[in-house]
Amino acid sequence: MPEQLPTEIHDCTAATKLVWIVLERMEPTTAQAIADATDLTVRTVRDSLTELEQRDVAGHVLQYDDLRKKHYRTVDVKLPEK
């Protein structure tokens, strides 16, 4: 695993953890960009992003130049102590 994952996502699927790692490095970014970077389907990425939003570790903002796209970013969370 990379540095550390938030405790809120330790019990998530591997795909969700991968989406978190990529989102953390590429933020703000779109679901399509994450799918391209991970070779996951866009549907899997969207499901993972929804789960991350429900766990309050990610969120999205709308870009006013194209309101059809959501740009996702991580939310400040506490990482576990080493």
C-alpha positions as CSV (number, residue, x, y, z in Angstrom):
1,M,0.0,0.0,0.0
2,P,1.1,3.6,-0.5
3,E,1.7,6.0,2.3
4,Q,-1.5,5.4,4.3
5,L,-5.2,5.1,3.7
6,P,-7.9,6.8,5.8
7,T,-9.4,4.5,8.4
8,E,-12.8,5.1,6.8
9,I,-11.9,3.1,3.8
10,H,-10.0,0.2,5.3
11,D,-13.0,-2.1,4.7
12,C,-13.7,-1.0,1.1
13,T,-13.1,-3.0,-2.0
14,A,-9.7,-3.0,-3.7
15,A,-11.2,-0.9,-6.6
16,T,-12.4,1.8,-4.1
17,K,-9.0,1.9,-2.5
18,L,-7.3,2.2,-5.9
19,V,-9.7,5.0,-6.9
20,W,-8.8,6.8,-3.6
21,I,-5.1,6.6,-4.3
22,V,-5.4,7.9,-7.8
23,L,-7.8,10.6,-6.7
24,E,-5.4,11.7,-4.1
25,R,-2.6,12.1,-6.6
26,M,-4.6,13.6,-9.5
27,E,-7.2,15.8,-7.7
28,P,-9.3,17.5,-8.9
29,T,-10.1,15.1,-11.6
30,T,-13.1,13.5,-13.4
31,A,-14.3,9.9,-13.2
32,Q,-13.2,9.4,-16.8
33,A,-9.7,10.4,-16.0
34,I,-9.5,8.0,-13.1
35,A,-10.9,5.2,-15.3
36,D,-8.2,6.0,-17.9
37,A,-5.5,5.9,-15.2
38,T,-6.6,2.7,-13.5
39,D,-8.1,0.7,-16.4
40,L,-11.3,0.3,-14.3
41,T,-14.6,0.8,-16.0
42,V,-16.2,4.2,-15.6
43,R,-19.1,2.5,-13.9
44,T,-16.8,0.9,-11.3
45,V,-15.1,4.3,-10.8
46,R,-18.4,6.1,-10.3
47,D,-19.6,3.5,-7.8
48,S,-16.3,3.8,-5.9
49,L,-16.5,7.6,-5.9
50,T,-20.1,7.4,-4.6
51,E,-18.9,5.1,-1.8
52,L,-16.1,7.5,-1.0
53,E,-18.5,10.4,-0.9
54,Q,-20.9,8.5,1.4
55,R,-17.9,7.9,3.8
56,D,-17.1,11.6,3.7
57,V,-13.6,11.2,2.4
58,A,-14.2,12.6,-1.1
59,G,-16.4,15.2,-2.7
60,H,-17.2,16.8,-6.0
61,V,-17.5,20.2,-7.5
62,L,-19.1,21.3,-10.8
63,Q,-17.0,23.1,-13.3
64,Y,-18.9,26.1,-14.7
65,D,-17.3,25.7,-18.1
66,D,-19.0,22.2,-18.4
67,L,-21.7,21.4,-15.9
68,R,-22.0,17.9,-17.2
69,K,-18.8,16.9,-15.6
70,K,-18.1,16.5,-11.9
71,H,-14.6,17.1,-10.7
72,Y,-13.7,15.0,-7.6
73,R,-11.3,15.7,-4.9
74,T,-10.4,14.3,-1.5
75,V,-11.7,15.8,1.7
76,D,-9.4,16.4,4.6
77,V,-9.4,13.3,6.7
78,K,-7.3,12.0,9.6
79,L,-4.8,9.4,8.6
80,P,-4.0,6.7,11.2
81,E,-0.9,7.1,13.3
82,K,2.1,5.1,12.3
